[in-house]
Amino acid sequence: MLVSLNWLKNYIDISDISPEDLAEKITKSGIEVEGIEYVAEKSENVVVGYVKECEQHPNADKLNLCQVDVGDEVLQIICGAPNIQQGQKVAVAKPKAVLPGNFKIKKVKLRGVESNGMICSLQELGIAEKYVPKDVADGIFVFPNDVEIGKDVTSLLNLDDAILELGLTPNRADCLSMLGVVYEVGAILDKPINLPDESYSTIDETAGDFISVTVDNKDLAPYYGAFMIKNITVKPSPLWMRNYLMASGIRPINNVVDITNYVLLEYGQPLHAFDYDRLNSKEIAVRLANENEKIVTLDHQERSLTVNDLVITNGKEPIAVAGVMGGANTEVQDDTTTILLEAALFNSTSVRKTVKETGLRSEASTRYEKGVDPNRVNRAGMRACQLLAKYANGDILNQPVEVNDLDTAEKEVTINTDEINKRLGTEISKEEIANIIRKLRFSYSEEGSQFIVSIPTRRGDITIFEDMLEEVARIYGYDNLPFTLPAGSGQAGALSRRQQLKRDIKGFLQSAGLMETITYSLTNEEYVSTFVSPEISEQNAVPVKLAMPMSEDHSHLRLSGVPELLQTVAYNNARNQTDLAYYELGSVFISQESTLQNQPYEQLRLSGAVSGVWHENQWQQEKKIVDFYVVKGIVEGLFSYLNITVSFEQTKLTDMHPGRCATLSIEGQVIGYIGQVHPRIEKKMDLNETYVFDINLDTVLENYAHVPSYKQQSKYPSVVRDIAFVMDENVNAGDVKSLIEEIGHPLVKKVHIFDVYQGEHLPDGEKSIAYSLLFQEDTRTLKDDEVEEKYQAITAAVKERFHAYVRS
């Protein structure tokens, strides 16, 4: 909501407070002022001038030579605007004037003729192009005839206005109107307010002789008022009204349309003016549209309607989409003389559905969606009638036709002084609370320490005690609330064991070189069933689709965090960022077919995606490209850090590279997988070679046993023996390593695989794997015989189980 302070001054005296101070007070009361803008930069020496003469420039076809009276002198000015004419009153920048952008006006010669000043357009005076009326968008601005020659244009064009941009929360729909802001500022500053006059005179004719109104569904349109105004003259609206509309972000059109827009902003109540003669009917019927019924709206776009859309008709065809936009077939035009003015209240849910289906949003629909004041609907129509009589010379007919099923009763909320102080931790007196209610302009009665407050219908957001508690707190001042701690809070909080462990895991991954990401828990239908871990697939988990997704890209609850991570990698690849390492701790949502009516089960998982160069030493010109073993090393390092034994087993998964994928297990229970993304998916998503992992962190946390331990380093020397086994190429190196550790215990402390060889000097189908064994005893120095005996036992066991032999 854009609030013009010059407009606001018509209702409340704010002359003694700066825009910045007012913005701060409003923000501290609970409505954020997102910014302050000024209509235009300051101009100097720009006045109203009268064009006494206007002739073609003697040396230029598209220039005019004008004699302009500026009050204290007549200036000769050359002007190229296409709409310049004799007899106009225009904005004149005199010599030595300064326009926005520090543009200085000087005496110059144009095509050999002297020009002393400049006749200005609104754009040249600093007003944004999008707010300039169409009739003067390509030329200079022309003042009404009643303005004073020589007067400074700043106040006439509202150039000194400051605009506050309010960032309203959905519950504060009352401040989508100037009057709502007036009540708010009046309460904050504790100043009297002046509400607009709504009275007007009527002629002897009655509206019922010209129009009838029927409403099929009063739940969707509880109030519809039809005002009739005859003998209007369509012309530009008064200058002050155009200024306020432009300051509020609305382009002026003509007096009739401008008045409906002005009242919309003033009262927060949408209005619409129909050209009565183009109605071709004496009937207004409010009904639901027929399926695929068509209407051309004011933006000259044809809209196809559904049975959920409420429309205004002339008894036969739609003439407006209720609460959203009028139809082009009854648009007010220059030759309009009689209008039917609609002041109605439409159901917010109905309007919201229509906006969603049609994609058509307007200032009117925004207010209907958030809720309008039922007690202002008719009053807004009266206010518009008053302005139409004054500025369009209209004759208002008696007794507007109404269909009225409105509930305008005020709700009551009971508050208690003691309970308010208990909740806020304050000592606000009963008299102070009464004064706050008075500032808010709520009526009330007292019963002991209780207040029974009648809530005006303009404040639809207040229905319960807590709402009134908030009102008391914000008007009392959040800065005035005491800084206290709850009683008994003698010690600081701490992380739970699970929270600390999650933080430790993040710390390890970040120290390993991965960056944390937070992606959507929602994905699209295409990706929701991809990269699902085997143990989840075995549970017959089904995707959960949202009933009303925000977009098709976020329509399903995810079963894996990998797809969204890969989209993040693809996004960065497209921007020439190829060396990437990401991880995420987040929930997946598991539901079986039989339990779809229940909430899905959330499982915490750790996902990662790594691609590009893992390590580079530029001086030695060495690069380590990410491969399976880099990612496996990260995962192994994590489980070693947690002191949890994990095993890897080669497998094939649909979305993974068939030869570079393995499952992870703890004590035989599969907890996830690791490997390269399948090349077809890499090509589809425009990825480089990318490796991922997905781990059930709930199971990992359950298996974590935090037992602090300490092992003293042995002070006795160690012995390292290397051994290479030739074995069948299908034998897993890890299985051999496990056997060596088993047979070598307790003397063998570490087993490390450092070489794999296939090729020359080895038979087909065989491979050589070399192991480094570290022998050490904690309490004494080992003897060569002991090492040799254990070495031979290991050799014999490997030969027997795997039919391997030692490579010489």
C-alpha positions in Angstrom: 0.0 0.0 0.0 1.4 3.4 -1.1 0.4 6.2 1.3 0.6 9.8 0.1 1.4 12.0 3.1 -0.1 15.1 1.4 -3.3 13.1 0.9 -3.1 11.9 4.5 -2.9 15.5 5.8 -6.5 16.0 4.7 -7.7 13.7 7.5 -5.1 14.2 10.3 -2.6 16.9 11.2 0.9 15.5 10.6 2.6 18.8 9.9 4.7 18.6 13.0 6.4 15.2 12.2 8.8 14.4 9.4 8.1 11.5 7.0 11.1 9.6 8.5 9.8 9.9 12.1 6.3 9.0 11.1 7.6 5.9 9.2 9.6 4.9 12.3 6.5 5.2 14.6 4.3 3.2 12.2 7.0 0.5 11.9 7.3 0.2 15.7 3.6 -0.2 16.0 3.7 -3.3 13.9 3.2 -2.3 10.3 6.5 -2.2 8.5 7.3 0.8 6.3 9.4 -0.7 3.6 10.5 2.6 2.1 10.0 6.3 1.7 9.9 7.8 -1.8 9.4 11.3 -2.9 7.2 12.1 -5.9 10.0 14.1 -7.5 13.3 15.7 -6.8 13.1 19.3 -5.8 12.7 21.8 -8.6 13.5 25.5 -8.4 11.9 28.5 -10.2 9.2 26.5 -12.1 5.9 28.4 -12.3 2.6 28.5 -14.0 2.7 30.3 -17.3 0.0 31.4 -19.8 0.6 30.9 -23.5 -0.4 34.3 -25.0 0.9 33.5 -28.5 1.9 30.3 -30.3 3.3 30.4 -33.8 5.4 28.1 -35.9 9.2 28.6 -35.5 10.4 30.5 -38.6 13.3 28.1 -39.2 11.8 24.7 -38.0 8.7 22.8 -39.0 8.3 20.9 -35.6 9.1 23.8 -33.3 6.7 26.5 -32.0 7.6 30.0 -30.9 5.6 30.9 -27.8 5.1 34.1 -25.8 4.4 33.0 -22.3 3.2 35.2 -19.4 4.7 34.0 -16.1 3.2 36.7 -13.9 6.1 39.1 -13.5 7.2 39.0 -17.2 6.5 37.6 -20.6 9.1 35.0 -21.8 9.8 34.0 -25.4 10.1 30.2 -25.3 10.6 27.7 -28.1 8.7 24.4 -27.6 8.6 21.2 -29.6 5.6 19.5 -27.8 2.9 18.4 -30.2 0.1 19.6 -27.9 1.2 23.1 -27.2 -1.5 25.7 -28.1 -2.3 29.3 -27.4 -4.5 29.9 -24.3 -3.0 27.1 -22.3 -1.6 27.3 -18.8 1.6 25.3 -18.6 4.5 24.6 -16.3 7.4 26.9 -17.2 11.0 26.5 -16.0 12.3 30.1 -16.1 16.0 30.9 -16.9 18.2 29.8 -14.0 15.6 27.1 -12.9 16.9 23.8 -11.8 15.0 20.6 -12.8 15.3 17.1 -11.3 18.7 15.6 -12.2 20.4 19.0 -11.6 19.3 20.1 -15.1 19.8 23.8 -15.3 17.8 26.0 -17.6 19.6 28.7 -19.5 18.9 31.2 -22.2 19.7 29.6 -25.6 19.3 30.1 -29.3 17.4 27.4 -31.3 17.7 27.6 -35.0 18.7 31.2 -34.7 15.9 32.3 -32.4 16.3 33.1 -28.7 14.5 30.9 -26.1 14.2 32.1 -22.5 13.1 29.1 -20.5 11.4 25.7 -21.0 7.8 24.6 -21.1 7.8 21.3 -19.1 6.2 17.9 -19.3 5.4 15.9 -16.1 8.3 13.6 -16.9 10.7 16.5 -17.0 9.4 17.6 -13.6 10.4 14.1 -12.2 7.1 12.2 -12.3 7.5 8.5 -13.4 6.4 7.7 -16.9 4.0 5.0 -15.9 1.9 7.4 -13.8 1.6 10.1 -16.4 -1.9 10.5 -17.9 -2.1 9.2 -21.4 -3.4 12.4 -22.8 -0.2 14.3 -21.9 2.2 11.3 -22.0 3.8 12.6 -25.3 3.6 16.3 -24.6 3.6 19.1 -22.0 1.2 19.2 -19.1 -1.8 21.6 -19.3 -3.2 23.1 -16.1 -6.9 23.8 -15.5 -8.0 27.4 -16.3 -8.5 28.3 -12.7 -4.9 28.1 -11.6 -3.0 31.3 -10.8 -0.4 32.5 -13.3 3.1 32.8 -11.8 2.3 30.4 -8.9 5.0 27.8 -8.1 4.0 24.4 -9.5 5.4 22.3 -6.7 2.1 22.3 -4.6 -0.1 22.3 -7.7 1.5 19.1 -9.0 2.1 17.5 -5.6 5.8 17.4 -6.3 6.7 17.9 -2.6 4.8 14.7 -1.6 6.4 11.8 0.3 5.1 8.3 -0.2 5.3 5.6 2.5 5.2 2.0 1.2 3.5 -0.1 3.8 4.4 -3.8 3.9 1.1 -5.1 5.1 0.6 -8.6 6.6 -2.6 -10.4 5.4 -4.4 -9.7 8.6 -4.2 -5.9 8.3 -6.5 -5.5 5.3 -7.9 -2.4 7.0 -4.8 -0.5 6.0 -5.4 -1.1 2.3 -7.3 2.2 2.5 -6.4 5.7 3.4 -9.1 5.8 6.1 -7.6 2.6 7.6 -4.2 4.3 7.7 -5.8 7.4 9.2 -7.2 5.4 12.1 -3.8 3.7 12.5 -1.8 7.0 12.5 -4.5 8.7 14.7 -4.0 5.9 17.3 -0.2 6.1 17.1 0.0 9.9 17.4 -3.2 10.3 19.5 -4.6 13.0 17.3 -8.1 13.7 16.1 -9.1 12.6 12.6 -11.4 14.2 10.1 -13.5 11.7 8.0 -14.8 12.7 4.6 -18.3 14.1 4.0 -20.6 11.6 2.2 -23.7 13.7 1.8 -25.2 14.6 -1.6 -28.4 16.0 -3.1 -30.7 13.9 -5.3 -33.3 14.6 -8.0 -36.9 13.5 -7.8 -36.4 10.3 -9.9 -35.6 7.0 -8.2 -33.1 4.4 -9.3 -35.7 1.7 -9.1 -37.4 3.1 -12.2 -34.3 2.4 -14.3 -32.8 -0.8 -12.8 -33.6 -3.9 -10.9 -31.1 -6.1 -9.1 -31.3 -9.9 -8.4 -28.6 -12.0 -6.7 -28.8 -15.8 -7.1 -26.4 -16.7 -4.3 -26.4 -14.3 -1.4 -23.5 -16.2 0.2 -21.3 -15.1 -2.7 -22.7 -11.6 -2.9 -24.4 -10.6 0.4 -24.7 -6.9 -0.7 -25.2 -5.3 -4.1 -26.0 -1.6 -4.3 -26.8 0.1 -7.7 -26.6 3.9 -7.7 -27.9 5.8 -10.7 -26.3 9.1 -11.9 -27.6 11.0 -14.9 -26.3 13.9 -17.0 -22.7 13.4 -16.2 -19.9 15.0 -18.3 -16.8 12.9 -18.9 -13.7 15.0 -18.6 -10.4 15.1 -16.8 -10.7 14.8 -13.1 -9.6 17.7 -10.8 -5.9 18.3 -10.5 -5.7 17.4 -6.8 -7.3 14.0 -7.4 -5.0 13.2 -10.3 -2.1 14.0 -8.1 -3.2 11.7 -5.3 -3.9 8.9 -7.8 -0.4 9.2 -9.4 1.2 9.3 -5.9 -0.6 6.1 -5.1 0.6 4.4 -8.3 -2.6 4.7 -10.4 -2.7 6.4 -13.8 -5.5 9.0 -14.1 -8.0 8.3 -17.0 -11.1 10.5 -16.7 -13.2 11.9 -13.9 -15.6 8.9 -13.6 -13.0 6.2 -13.5 -10.7 8.4 -11.4 -13.4 8.9 -8.8 -14.1 5.2 -8.5 -10.3 4.6 -8.1 -10.0 7.4 -5.6 -12.8 6.0 -3.4 -11.3 2.6 -3.7 -8.1 3.9 -2.2 -9.8 6.1 0.3 -12.4 3.6 1.7 -10.8 0.3 0.6 -14.1 -0.5 -1.1 -14.0 -1.4 -4.8 -16.6 0.4 -7.0 -17.4 0.0 -10.7 -19.1 2.4 -13.1 -21.2 0.9 -16.0 -22.3 3.0 -19.0 -26.0 2.6 -18.5 -26.9 3.2 -22.1 -24.5 0.4 -23.2 -26.1 -1.9 -20.6 -29.0 -2.5 -23.1 -31.1 -3.6 -20.2 -32.9 -2.5 -17.0 -31.7 -5.5 -15.1 -28.6 -6.5 -13.1 -28.4 -10.2 -12.4 -25.6 -11.6 -10.2 -25.0 -15.3 -10.9 -22.4 -18.0 -11.5 -21.0 -18.1 -15.0 -21.9 -20.9 -17.4 -19.0 -23.3 -18.3 -16.8 -21.7 -21.0 -18.9 -18.5 -21.0 -16.9 -15.6 -22.5 -16.3 -12.0 -21.6 -14.0 -9.3 -22.9 -12.6 -7.5 -19.9 -11.5 -3.8 -19.6 -8.0 -4.9 -20.6 -9.5 -6.0 -24.0 -8.6 -9.6 -23.4 -11.2 -12.3 -23.9 -11.7 -14.5 -20.8 -13.1 -18.0 -20.7 -15.1 -18.5 -17.4 -16.1 -21.6 -15.4 -19.0 -22.4 -13.2 -17.0 -21.3 -10.2 -16.7 -17.6 -11.4 -19.3 -15.1 -10.2 -20.3 -12.6 -12.8 -22.5 -9.5 -13.1 -24.9 -9.7 -16.1 -27.5 -7.5 -17.8 -29.8 -10.5 -17.5 -28.3 -12.1 -20.6 -24.6 -11.8 -20.9 -21.7 -11.0 -18.5 -20.8 -7.4 -18.1 -18.2 -7.8 -15.3 -16.3 -10.5 -13.5 -17.5 -9.9 -9.9 -14.9 -8.4 -7.7 -12.1 -8.5 -10.3 -12.7 -6.4 -13.5 -15.5 -4.9 -15.5 -16.3 -5.8 -19.1 -15.4 -3.7 -22.2 -19.0 -3.8 -23.5 -20.2 -1.4 -20.7 -17.0 0.7 -20.3 -17.4 4.4 -19.5 -16.4 6.4 -22.6 -16.2 10.1 -23.6 -19.8 10.1 -24.8 -21.2 8.5 -21.6 -24.0 10.5 -19.9 -25.6 8.0 -17.5 -23.8 5.6 -15.3 -24.8 2.8 -13.0 -22.5 2.8 -10.0 -21.9 -0.6 -8.4 -21.0 -0.8 -4.7 -21.0 -4.5 -3.7 -19.4 -7.0 -1.3 -18.3 -10.3 -2.8 -17.2 -13.4 -1.1 -13.4 -13.4 -0.6 -12.9 -17.1 -1.4 -15.0 -16.8 -4.6 -12.9 -13.9 -5.8 -9.6 -15.7 -4.9 -10.7 -18.7 -7.0 -11.6 -16.5 -9.9 -8.2 -14.7 -9.7 -6.4 -18.0 -9.7 -8.3 -19.5 -12.6 -8.2 -16.4 -14.8 -4.8 -15.1 -13.8 -6.5 -11.7 -13.6 -5.6 -9.6 -10.5 -6.6 -6.0 -9.8 -6.7 -3.5 -7.0 -10.3 -4.5 -6.4 -9.7 -8.2 -6.2 -6.8 -7.7 -3.8 -9.1 -6.0 -1.4 -12.0 -8.4 -1.8 -9.6 -11.4 -1.2 -8.3 -9.9 2.1 -11.7 -8.7 3.2 -13.5 -5.3 3.1 -15.5 -3.5 5.8 -19.2 -4.4 5.4 -20.2 -1.0 7.0 -18.3 0.9 4.3 -19.8 -0.6 1.2 -22.8 1.7 0.9 -20.9 4.6 2.3 -18.3 4.3 -0.4 -21.1 4.4 -3.0 -22.4 7.6 -1.3 -19.0 9.2 -1.3 -18.5 8.4 -5.0 -22.0 9.9 -5.8 -21.0 13.1 -3.9 -17.8 13.4 -6.0 -19.6 12.6 -9.3 -22.1 15.3 -8.6 -19.4 17.8 -7.8 -16.8 16.9 -10.5 -18.9 15.3 -13.3 -22.0 17.5 -12.9 -24.0 14.4 -12.3 -27.6 14.2 -11.1 -28.0 11.5 -8.4 -31.2 9.6 -8.4 -33.1 8.8 -5.2 -33.1 5.4 -3.4 -30.3 3.2 -4.8 -31.4 -0.3 -5.5 -30.0 -2.7 -2.9 -29.9 -6.4 -2.2 -28.7 -6.4 1.4 -28.0 -9.6 3.4 -25.0 -8.2 5.2 -24.0 -8.9 8.8 -22.8 -5.6 10.1 -22.9 -6.4 13.8 -19.7 -5.6 15.8 -18.0 -8.5 17.6 -17.2 -8.2 21.3 -13.9 -9.2 22.9 -13.4 -9.3 26.7 -10.0 -8.3 28.1 -8.7 -8.3 31.6 -6.1 -5.9 33.0 -4.5 -8.5 35.2 -4.3 -11.1 32.4 -2.8 -8.5 30.0 -0.1 -7.6 32.4 0.6 -11.2 33.1 1.0 -12.0 29.4 3.1 -8.9 28.7 5.1 -8.8 31.9 4.0 -5.2 32.4 2.2 -3.1 35.0 -0.1 -1.2 32.7 -2.9 0.5 34.7 -6.6 0.1 34.0 -6.7 3.8 33.0 -3.8 3.3 30.5 -5.6 0.4 28.9 -8.8 2.4 28.6 -6.8 5.2 27.0 -5.3 2.8 24.4 -8.8 1.5 23.5 -9.9 5.2 23.1 -6.9 5.9 20.8 -8.0 2.9 18.7 -11.5 4.4 18.6 -13.1 1.2 19.8 -16.2 1.5 22.1 -16.2 -0.4 25.3 -17.8 -0.9 28.7 -16.1 -1.7 32.0 -16.9 -4.4 34.6 -14.3 -4.2 37.4 -10.9 -5.0 35.9 -12.5 -6.2 32.7 -13.2 -4.3 29.4 -15.9 -5.5 27.0 -14.7 -4.1 23.8 -16.9 -3.7 20.7 -14.7 -4.3 17.6 -15.5 -2.1 14.6 -16.2 -4.0 11.4 -13.2 -2.3 9.8 -11.0 -4.4 12.0 -11.9 -7.9 10.9 -8.6 -9.2 12.2 -9.6 -8.8 15.9 -11.8 -11.7 17.1 -10.2 -13.1 20.3 -8.5 -11.9 23.5 -5.0 -12.4 22.0 -5.8 -10.0 19.1 -6.8 -7.3 21.6 -3.7 -8.1 23.6 -1.6 -7.4 20.5 -3.4 -4.1 20.0 -2.7 -3.0 23.6 1.0 -4.1 23.3 1.7 -2.3 20.1 -0.1 1.0 21.0 1.5 0.9 24.4 4.8 0.5 22.6 6.9 -2.6 22.1 9.9 -0.5 23.2 8.2 0.0 26.6 7.8 -3.7 27.3 10.2 -4.7 30.1 13.2 -6.8 29.4 12.8 -9.8 31.7 13.8 -13.5 31.8 11.3 -16.2 32.8 11.5 -17.1 36.5 13.8 -20.0 37.3 15.9 -19.7 34.1 19.2 -19.9 36.0 21.1 -21.7 33.3 21.6 -21.5 29.6 20.1 -24.0 27.3 22.0 -26.7 25.6 21.8 -28.8 22.5 20.3 -32.3 22.7 22.4 -35.3 21.9 20.8 -35.6 18.5 21.2 -31.9 17.7 24.8 -31.9 18.7 25.5 -35.0 16.6 23.8 -33.4 13.6 26.0 -30.3 14.1 29.1 -32.5 14.4 28.2 -34.3 11.1 27.8 -30.9 9.4 31.1 -29.8 10.8 32.9 -32.9 9.5 31.4 -32.6 6.0 32.3 -28.9 5.8 35.9 -29.7 6.9 36.0 -32.3 4.2 35.3 -29.6 1.6 31.5 -29.9 1.1 29.1 -26.9 1.3 25.7 -27.1 2.9 22.6 -26.5 0.8 19.0 -26.2 1.7 16.7 -27.2 -1.2 12.9 -27.6 -1.5 11.2 -30.5 0.3 9.0 -30.5 -2.7 9.8 -31.7 -6.2 8.0 -32.4 -9.4 6.3 -35.5 -10.6 9.1 -36.5 -12.9 11.8 -36.5 -10.2 9.8 -37.7 -7.2 10.4 -41.4 -7.8 14.0 -41.1 -8.9 17.2 -41.7 -6.8 15.1 -43.4 -4.1 17.2 -45.5 -1.8 16.7 -49.3 -2.0 15.4 -49.7 1.6 12.7 -47.0 0.9 11.7 -48.7 -2.3 11.3 -52.0 -0.5 8.8 -50.3 1.8 6.5 -49.8 -1.2 6.7 -46.1 -0.6 4.4 -44.0 -2.9 4.8 -40.3 -3.8 2.6 -37.9 -1.9 1.0 -35.2 -4.1 -0.1 -31.9 -2.7 -3.8 -31.0 -3.0 -3.0 -27.5 -4.1 0.6 -27.1 -5.2 2.1 -23.6 -5.8 3.6 -24.8 -9.0 4.1 -28.0 -11.0 7.8 -28.0 -10.1 6.9 -28.3 -6.4 3.9 -30.6 -6.5 5.1 -33.7 -4.6 6.8 -34.4 -1.3 10.3 -35.8 -2.0 11.4 -39.3 -1.4 15.1 -38.4 -1.9 17.1 -35.3 -1.5 19.3 -36.1 -4.5 17.1 -34.8 -7.4 17.0 -31.3 -5.9 20.7 -31.4 -5.2 21.4 -32.3 -8.9 19.2 -29.5 -10.1 21.4 -27.2 -7.9 24.5 -28.6 -9.5 23.0 -28.2 -13.0 22.0 -24.6 -12.2 25.7 -23.8 -11.3 27.1 -25.8 -14.2 25.0 -23.6 -16.5 26.8 -20.6 -15.0 30.3 -22.0 -15.6 30.7 -23.3 -12.0 31.9 -26.9 -12.4 33.9 -27.8 -9.3 31.0 -28.4 -6.9 30.6 -30.3 -3.6 27.3 -30.1 -1.8 25.5 -31.8 1.0 22.1 -31.5 2.7 20.5 -32.8 5.9 16.8 -32.9 5.3 13.6 -34.9 5.6 12.1 -37.2 3.0 8.4 -38.2 3.3 7.5 -41.8 3.2 3.9 -43.1 2.8 2.5 -46.5 1.8 -0.5 -47.0 -0.4 -2.5 -48.2 2.6 -1.7 -45.2 4.8 -2.2 -42.4 2.2 -5.0 -40.9 4.4 -2.5 -40.4 7.2 0.4 -38.0 7.5 3.6 -39.4 5.8 6.5 -40.5 8.0 9.4 -38.2 7.9 12.9 -39.7 7.7 16.1 -37.6 8.2 18.6 -38.3 5.4 22.0 -37.0 4.4 22.5 -36.4 0.7 25.4 -35.2 -1.2 26.5 -34.4 -4.8 30.1 -33.9 -5.9 31.4 -33.0 -9.4 34.4 -31.6 -11.2 37.9 -31.1 -9.8 38.4 -32.3 -6.2 41.9 -31.0 -5.7 44.3 -29.1 -7.8 48.0 -28.2 -7.3 48.7 -25.6 -10.0 52.5 -25.4 -9.3 53.0 -29.2 -9.9 50.2 -29.1 -12.5 48.4 -31.9 -10.7 44.6 -32.3 -10.7 42.4 -34.8 -8.9 39.1 -35.2 -10.7 36.2 -36.5 -8.5 35.6 -40.2 -8.9 33.9 -43.0 -7.0 36.7 -43.4 -4.6 36.8 -39.7 -3.6 33.1 -39.8 -2.6 33.6 -43.2 -1.0 36.5 -41.8 1.0 34.3 -38.9 2.3 31.6 -41.4 3.4 34.1 -43.7 5.0 35.7 -40.8 6.8 32.3 -39.8 8.2 31.6 -43.2 9.6 35.1 -43.5 11.0 34.5 -40.1 12.6 31.3 -41.5 14.2 33.1 -44.8 15.0 30.4 -46.8 13.2 31.3 -49.8 11.0 29.8 -49.6 7.6 30.1 -52.0 4.7 29.8 -51.4 0.9 28.3 -53.8 -1.5 28.3 -53.3 -5.3 24.8 -53.1 -6.7 22.8 -51.8 -9.7 20.2 -49.1 -9.2 18.0 -47.7 -12.0 19.2 -44.1 -11.8 22.9 -44.9 -11.1 25.9 -45.9 -13.3 25.6 -49.8 -13.5 29.3 -50.3 -12.7 29.9 -47.5 -10.2 27.3 -47.9 -7.5 27.2 -49.5 -4.0 24.8 -49.8 -1.1 25.8 -48.9 2.4 24.9 -51.2 5.3 25.2 -51.3 9.1 25.1 -54.8 10.6 23.4 -56.1 7.4 20.8 -53.3 7.3 20.9 -51.2 4.1 21.0 -47.5 5.0 21.6 -45.9 1.6 23.8 -45.9 -1.5 26.7 -44.2 -3.2 27.8 -43.9 -6.8 27.8 -42.0 -10.1 24.7 -40.6 -11.6 23.6 -42.6 -14.7 25.0 -41.1 -17.9 21.6 -40.8 -19.5 20.4 -38.6 -16.6 23.6 -36.6 -16.6 23.0 -35.9 -20.3 19.3 -35.0 -19.7 20.1 -32.6 -16.8 23.2 -31.2 -18.6 25.5 -32.4 -15.8 29.2 -33.3 -15.9 30.3 -36.6 -14.3 28.6 -36.4 -10.9 28.8 -38.6 -7.9 26.1 -38.7 -5.2 25.4 -40.4 -1.8 22.1 -40.8 0.1 22.2 -42.0 3.7 19.5 -42.8 6.3 20.7 -40.5 9.1 18.0 -41.6 11.5 19.5 -45.1 11.5 23.0 -43.7 11.7 22.1 -41.6 14.8 20.5 -44.7 16.4 23.7 -46.7 16.0 25.9 -44.0 17.3 27.2 -44.9 20.7 28.9 -41.9 22.4 31.4 -43.7 24.6 34.4 -41.4 25.3 37.6 -43.5 25.0 41.3 -42.9 25.0 44.0 -45.2 23.7 47.6 -44.5 24.3 49.9 -44.5 21.4 52.4 -47.5 21.5 55.9 -46.5 22.3 57.3 -49.7 20.7 58.4 -49.9 17.1 56.1 -51.1 14.4 56.9 -53.4 11.4 55.4 -52.9 7.9 55.1 -55.9 5.6 53.7 -55.6 2.0 52.1 -58.5 0.3 50.5 -58.9 -3.2 47.9 -61.6 -3.9 46.9 -62.8 -7.4 43.3 -63.8 -7.4 40.2 -64.1 -9.5 39.1 -60.7 -10.8 35.6 -61.2 -9.3 37.0 -61.4 -5.7 36.3 -58.2 -3.8 39.4 -56.6 -2.4 37.5 -55.6 0.7 36.7 -59.2 1.5 40.4 -60.1 1.5 41.1 -57.1 3.6 38.6 -58.2 6.2 40.1 -61.7 6.3 43.6 -60.3 6.8 42.3 -58.1 9.7 40.6 -61.2 11.2 43.6 -63.5 11.1 46.1 -60.8 11.9 44.4 -59.7 15.1 45.8 -58.5 17.5 49.2 -57.9 16.0 48.0 -56.3 12.7 46.9 -52.8 13.6 46.2 -51.5 10.1 45.7 -52.9 6.6 45.9 -50.6 3.6 45.3 -51.4 -0.1 47.8 -49.6 -2.2 47.8 -51.2 -5.6 45.6 -53.0 -8.1 47.1 -54.5 -11.3 45.8 -56.4 -14.3 47.5 -56.9 -17.6 50.9 -58.2 -18.8 52.3 -61.2 -16.9 48.9 -62.1 -15.4 46.5 -64.6 -16.8 43.2 -63.3 -18.2 40.5 -63.1 -15.6 42.9 -62.5 -12.7 44.2 -59.5 -10.9 46.9 -58.5 -8.4 46.0 -56.6 -5.2 48.8 -55.3 -2.9 48.2 -54.8 0.8 50.4 -53.0 3.4 50.2 -54.5 6.9 51.3 -52.7 10.0 52.3 -55.0 12.9 52.7 -53.5 16.4 52.3 -54.5 20.0 51.3 -52.0 22.7 53.4 -53.5 25.6 56.6 -54.8 24.0 58.8 -55.0 20.9 57.7 -57.6 18.4 60.1 -60.4 17.4 60.8 -61.3 13.8 59.5 -64.8 14.4 56.1 -63.5 15.7 55.7 -61.3 12.7 56.7 -64.0 10.2 54.4 -66.5 11.9 51.4 -64.2 11.6 52.4 -63.3 8.1 52.4 -66.9 7.0 49.0 -67.5 8.7 47.5 -64.7 6.8 49.0 -66.0 3.5 47.6 -69.4 4.1 44.1 -68.2 5.0 43.9 -66.1 1.9 45.1 -68.9 -0.3 42.6 -71.3 1.2 39.5 -69.1 1.1 40.0 -67.2 -2.1 42.3 -69.6 -4.1 44.9 -66.9 -4.3 48.6 -67.0 -4.4 51.4 -64.6 -3.5 52.7 -62.6 -6.4 56.5 -62.8 -6.6 
